[in-house]
């Protein structure tokens, strides 16, 4: 593995996985099935919360470094964050509006198709945003910041942090990253978490990883 700290990649892998799963669900969803629609809505709401959490993590931990080194370097990123949050809010409101209509409302399927298309337009925009962070912003930070500064930025927890958000974020990331990346993440967490807190995180890893990956992780950690 490279010695360079992957600032964005693990978190972005988790968000990509969530969004791709939502897209697949939306594509096959029967919008007249209230139970299935409610489950999709909850998944969309969860993804919205994680995305807002991620944006705040970047803005509070990473962007101050970027702004200090590159004048105005975070302005466009933060404008895009507002667009991302606006578009996701529109999607959540649209799906909630469909849920509020009678199950036999004749336009439910047509409205559902519009939400599906809007979701994928959002994903297209979001993928461009995070690709820019990985391909342009990350190398600039590597060049302009020390490793210690980057570690401090990456391990910063947003002011909106709750235990539930932290666990939901890790639940998205763990099955979306390589074992090398997961080992690094757990090493960083173990350096600051309580023994009980870290045990809970390892239990989460066991729950969300498939059997082969869990076995490989245990070998890495000498369990």
Secondary structure as UniProt FT lines:
FT   HELIX           9..28
FT   TURN            31..32
FT   HELIX           34..57
FT   HELIX           58..62
FT   HELIX           63..69
FT   TURN            71..74
FT   HELIX           75..100
FT   TURN            103..104
FT   TURN            106..107
FT   HELIX           108..132
FT   HELIX           133..137
FT   HELIX           138..144
FT   HELIX           147..155
FT   TURN            159..160
FT   HELIX           163..174
FT   TURN            175..176
FT   HELIX           179..190
FT   TURN            191..192
FT   HELIX           195..208
FT   HELIX           211..221
//
